[in-house]
């Protein structure tokens, strides 16, 4: 990382995230951090990141995992086993009892009230896959109108459209559903409304990281300076100063339990690569 501060590195990474977003056609989005704390986007824009992520074999592999164990080295060697929040979290049965959940990334902010889900589902007895983004589900994970129920409503509506009918009501504030194969739009509701994407941001973070990483076994150090970059209440406490963690473990931690810390560690690392490259 040379002589650059972790903040300089993280700022450089976020600048590249915004460039990447523009390249993907995410024209209404603005990203100030890699975790989803301060960002703004739309259902249409997050769909572009979801589709790109699903085409990336590494991200697709990670998103399909339900359980993973990271092997942490450093001052406190340990194993860290975690589940995918989006695939085995509260309320998921209302979606997975009806459709095969191929990949999913949730996003939550308590203040303001934000419950999002970006997912790929496969229709029953079919190879047809639909990409679905819902933003601002009516209820939290415990509520009957949670993000999984909203996604089921959206996929049900898309299936009805495919059958020649009319889409039904969907409880989420913003919705976008399209075919994975050809991008055909099936359902759209307030898809250009600017909403905080929360941790669905991490789809773009993963895409940006993987542009600059060749060896996913590379281990990255965790420092107190990195932790100090977090706004109050957003440090997830899963990785500690003195830890050494591989990029592949960090990717799983970011995408499955939605580790904010993993985002900042990788963002600082890639930002350092970017600054070093610019200085040459």
N, C-alpha and C positions, 0 to 999 in steps of 0.2 A: 504493500500500500504506500510505500515511500514515506515522504514527510507530510502527507495529507492527513487532516483530521478526519475522524469518523463522520462528522457532520458534513464536511466537504464531499466525502465519498458518497454518503447517502443522498445528498443533493444532486450529485452527478448521476447517480442511478435513477433517481426520480425524473430527471430531465430526459434520460433515455427512455424511461417508461412512457412519457408523454409523446416522444417521437414515435415509439413503437405503436402507441394507440392511434396516432394519425395515420401511420402506414396501414393499419388494419381497418381504417375507415371509421374509427371511434371519434367522430368530429365534435361531439358534445360533452366530452369527458375531460376532467382535469384531475391529475394525480399528484398529491403533495407528499405521500408516503407509500411504502410498499405493502402495508398491512390492511389498509382500508379504514383508517381512523378519521381522515379529513377530506376524503375524496368525493367527487361528484361524477355521475355518469347517467346512462339511460339503459332501459331494457334492450333497446336496439344495439347500443354500443357493447354492452356486456355479452350479447349474443355473438358479436364478432370475435371477442376474446375466447368465448366458449368453443366456437367452431374451430378456431386456430389451435387451441389447446388440445382438442380431441383428435386433431390431425397429427399432433406431435406424439411420437411413439412413447417417449419417456413419460410425459405428463399423463397420457392415456393409461399407461401401465400403473402409475401411482394412483390415479383416481379410481381404478378398479379395485384397489386394495380395501379390505375392511379392517384388518388388524395388522400392525407392524411393530417391530421391535428395533429401536435405535440403540447403537452401542457407543456410549459416551466415554471418551478417554480424558486424561488431564488430571487435575488435582483431586477430583472425586469420581473415579471410574464407576460406571453403573450402567444398567440396562433400563431403557424407558420404553414400555409397551403401551400403545394407545390404539383407540378405535377411530374409524371415520365418523365424525359427527353427522355428516350428511347421509351416510348409508346405514348407520345403525342407531341414529339419534332418536329422540322422542318424536313420535308421530309418523315415523317413516313407513309403518305398516299400511297406512291408508294409501300409500303410493305403490309400495312393492308387492302388495297383495294383488295388484291389478296389472302392473307393468314391470318388465325387467328394467331395473335401474342400472344402466351401463356406467354412468359416471355422474358425479354430483359435487358441487361446491356451494356451501351455504355462506351466508353473510348476516351477522347480527350486530346491531347497536341498540343498547337499552335506552340511551338518551341521545338523539331522538329515537322513537319507536320504529326500528327497522328490522324486518325479517325477510331475507331474500333467499332465493335458491336458483342456481343455474344447473341444469341437468340434461342428460341424454337418456332417453328411454326407448326401449324396443317394444313395438306393439305385439300383442299376443298372436302366436301362430304365424309369425311373419318375420321377415328380415328388415322390415321398415323401421328406421330409427328417426325419432323426432328430437330436436333440440328445443329446450324450453327455458325461458328466463322469467321468473316472477319477482317483482320488487314490491316491498311493503305489504306482505300478507297481513290480514286483519288481526290475527292473534299470534301470540308467542308459541313456543313449542308445545305447551300444555293445552292450548286452546283448540276448539274444534275447527276453526278456520286458520290453521297454522300453514306454514310454507309448503308442507307436503300435501295437505289437502288442496291448497291453492294450485299446486302443480298438477295434481290429479284432475282438478276441474279444467285446467288449461289443456291438458292432453285429451281429456274426454271431449272437450269442445273441438279440438283439432281433428279428432277421429270422426266426429259428427260432420265436420266440413268435408272430410275425405269421402264420406258416404253420400255427399250431396245435400246435407241438411244445413241448419243454422247453428252457429256456436251459442252455447248457453252462457249463463252468468259465471263470472270468476271473481272470487272474493279479493284477490290481490289488486292493489291500486294500478300497477303497471304490469303488462304481460306481453311476451313475444314468443311465438312458437313457429318453427319452420322445419322443413324436411332436411335431414342431414345430407342426404344424397345430392339434392339439387338446389337447396336453399329456398325452395318455394315457401312463401309466407302463408300460414294457415290461420293463425289467430294473432291479432294485434290490438292492444288496448293501452292507450297512453304510452306507447313505446318510446316516444321522444321526450317524455317528461323527465326533467333532471332530478335525480334522487341519489342519496348516498348509497354506493354499492356495497359498503362494508367489506367483508372478507371475500366477496366474489372478485374483488381487486386482485386477489392472489393468483388468479388465472393469468392475468397480464404480467404479474411479478415473475411467475414461473417461466413464461415465454421469454421475458427479458433476460433472466438469469441464464437460461440455456443457450442464448446467443453467444455467450462469452465463456462457457465452461466446456472443456473437453473430457476431463477425468472426474467423474462423479464420486470417486473414492478420495478425492482431495479433502483433507481435514482442515477446518477453519477454527481459529481460536475465538473464544468468547471473552470480551473484556468489559470492565466496568464502564468505560467510555461509551461503549455501544448501548449498554443498559440505560445510561443516563440520557440517551436521546429520546426515550419514550415519554410521551405525555403521561401525566399522573393517571394510574389505573389501567394502563394498557400493556404493561410488561407482564407477560404470561408466566414467568417464573419457572419455566420448564428447563431452560438452559442457563447455566450460572457462570459468572466470571471464573476463569481458570479451566473451563471445559474446552475440549477439542472434539469437534463434531464433523462427520463427513457430509459432503454436499448431498449425497443420496438420502442420508438420514434427515437432513434439514428439509429437503423437498417433501418427504413423506410427512414430517411434522407440520409443515406449512399447509399442506393440502388436506390432511386427514383430521387431526384435532384442531387445525387452524391456528397454529402457533404464530403469534406476532413476533416473538423473539427470533424465530428462524428467518422471517422476512428481513429483519434488520441486519442479521449476521450476513446473509447472502447479499443484501443490498450494499452493505459497506464493502464487501469483498469485490463485487463486480464494479462498484463505483471507483474503487482504487485502480482497477484494471483500466477503466475508461480514462481516468485522469492521467495515469501513466502514459497511455497511448497518445493522448492529446499533447503531452509535454514533449514528445519525441519530434 
